[in-house]
Amino acid sequence: MSPQAQIVIFAWLPIILLLFNQFPPRTAIIISFIGGILFLPQGAGLRLPLIPDYTGDLATCYGITLGICLFDFQRLYRFRGGWVDLPMLIWCICPLFSSLTNGLGWYDGLNESIKQAAMWGWPYFIGRLYLSNLAGLKELAIAIVKGGLIYIPFCLWEARMSPHLHHMVYGYYAHSSGIIQAVRDGGWRPMVFMEHGLVVALWMMTAALIALWLWKANTLETIWDFPFLWAVVALVITTIIIRSAGAYVYLAYGAIVLAGAKWKRLRLPLLLLILGIILYLVLAASGIFKGDEIVTWAANYFNPERADSLAFRFKNETLLGAKAREKLIFGWGGWGRSRIIEENWEGELVDITVTDSLWIIAFGINGLVGLISLTASMLLPVICFGWFSYPVKTWFNAKVAPAAALSVVLSLYMLNCSINGHYVPIYPMIGGGLSGLFLSKEHLSLTSAAKSKPKPKPSTGQSRHKRRKLSPTNRLF
């Protein structure tokens, strides 16, 4: 790390407090999270005893924690948990049992649980506190779109000139491999200030899909005094320029979910996505899944290089999955115990596997309990939103559309976690917001208001045929 990176990471704490002083707490929190994701240096910070290190995304959590204590402490008293929070709670405490069942002791277990709670539980909890209504989720969705727009010039510059911005500003590359993995099809995949180009692609896909959804729902007409359609086009084009096959697939499938909900009133595409993720994890964790057909499909429809990368991931996951099943319930715990160590030709012990996917990391370290709780903590809020709170016919109501878009991108993030292992705190925060929205029962009050609202009487000159043509998106139900 460099001196300028250290200065920025330590200056981030007073900047967050300044945001709390200048804006309402919810706005300050959203700006802090998105600003940290977009611009904080990677790998800079300070080691702390007994609590998680002050680095990167956790620096944002520390700053927000202090901001809440100083400016909005009474909000903590109003928090009430619910059954939908149980998967996240289990995900946060299961490292303790992983350590205890492997003889690593209470200190190691408590330390790992605190770290997991800080990374996943605290963003989720913040979402529960501040995003548990349609207005909060709308503010977050619009902020994500703005964050994507802010990143467009940086992405275009690096796509043309190569990913050097992190090195130019902070004096070192964000990824240990430098820019080798950013070379794609004779061009460059931008990394900007994020850990990897895949994270940038995931972020831009998220912003593009949310923008597309809000545009179709007529939620916004302008953004920063520009027509909102321009923002949609710019984000979609930038996502394509980034050169990430995964982002292409996610954006295309998100558009399919959008089309099914918009014109056919179907949530089947979203249901198939959720069931597909669960089915894949079941087959992969049990050792049944091999992935040969998917690799062949990728080679035929994308290119052999991407197919080889996918085959490499599946091969490593097969080896790591077999190791994880030896400690099926709570996994191997930390310290690399879930990896496969063998002697090389020189007689040295080396790690022969690579962990790319978040699911195999969770399965190996925290076992079946960790894998199920992580998956449920991200997908259960989507199910509660789409099947128990807001029927599909409301997803393009201007008030509901931002929450619907966020539920889809959260599902796509879990799809991404089946092949990549990148942590982005905005997604557990979305999960917390959707869980809080379900528990708040706001949909019941809206339903009651919609039923009690008197229907306008048509004018004498209005025909029955014209009355039928009133847009259903202008009604909640």
C-alpha positions, 0 to 999 in steps of 0.5 A: 500500500502507498501513503496516499492510499492510507491517507484516503482510507483514514480520511474516509471516516471524517468524510462519512461523519461530514455526510451525516452532518449534511444529509439525512442519515439514510442519504448519508449511508447510501452515499457512503456505501456507494462512494466507498465501493467506487473509489476507496483503495484496495488493500489499504488500512490498519490492523486492529486487535480483537475486531476486524481490520479497518480496511476497504468496505469495513472502513465504511461500516466503521464510519457509518456505525460511528455516524449512527451513534452520533446522529441517529442513535434512537433508530437502534431502539426501534429495530425489531427482528423477524424470522426472515433475519434468521439465515443472516444470523446463522451465517454470521455465527456459524464460523464459531461452530466451524472453529469449535468443531475443528479444535481451533478454539473459542478465540478463533471462532469468535474472531471469525464470527465477528469478521463475518458479521461485520462484512455481511451482517452489518450491511444487512442490518443497516438495510433493515434499519434504513431501507425497509420501505419503498421510499428507501429502496427507491433512493438506493436504486437511483443512487446505484444508477448515479454511481454507474453513470459516474463510473462511465468515463473511468470505464471508457478511459480504461477500456481504451488506455488499459486499467491503470487508474488505481496504480496512477492514483494510489501507486499500486495495482488493486489485484495481485496479478496486476492487469494480466487478467484485464486483457480480453479479446485484444482489448481491456476490461476496466478495473478502475478502483475496484478489486477486479474487472469482474466486480466493475462489470457486475456493478455496471450491469446492476446499474444498467438493469435498474435504470432499464427497469425504472425507465420502463416503469416511468419512475424517473423522467430525468436524472441530473437534468438529462433525459433518463433514457440517455442514462439507460442507453449509456449504461447498457453500452458501457456494460457491453464495452466492459467485455465481461461475458458474465455481465452480458448473460446477467443483463440479458436474463434480467431483461427477460425477467423484466419483459415477462413481468411487464408484458405477460405478468409472469414471474416465472423467469425469476422463479426459474432463476432462483430454482436454477441457483438452488439446483446448481448448488445442490448438485455441485455440493453433492458432487453430481454436477460436472459442467461439461455441457456448460463448457461446451456451450460456452465454447460454441457461443462465446469463445474457447478462452472463456470456456477454458476459464469456466472448465478450470473453475469447475475442475477446482470446485470438484476437488474442493467440493470433495474435500468439503464433504469430509467436514460436511456440517460446519466445514473446515474452518479458517486458515486454509484448512479447506484447501488441498495441499500436496507436495510438488515435484520439489517436495514442497507443500503447495496449494493445488487449488484455486477458489473462484466461487463464493459458494465453494468458499462458504461450503469449504470453510463453514460447511453445509450450514454456511452454504445454506444460510448464505444462500437463504439470506440473499434469496429469501428476501427476494422470495418474500418480496415477489411472492408474499408482498407485491404481486407481479402486476405491481412491479411496474408501479412507479413506487414499487419498481425500484424494489422489484429491480433490486430484488432481481439484481440481488438474485443475479448477484447470487447467480454470480456467486456460483462462479465468482467470489467477489464480495460487494456490501451493497448486495447484503444491504439490499437483502436487508432492505427487502427483508425489512420491507416484507416485515414492515407490512407496507404492502398491506397499507397500500392494498387497503388504500387502493381498495378504499380509494373511490373510483373516479366517475367517468365523464358522460362523453367517455366510452366504456372502451376508453375506460378500459384503456387506462394504464394498469401501471398507474394503479397499484393493484 
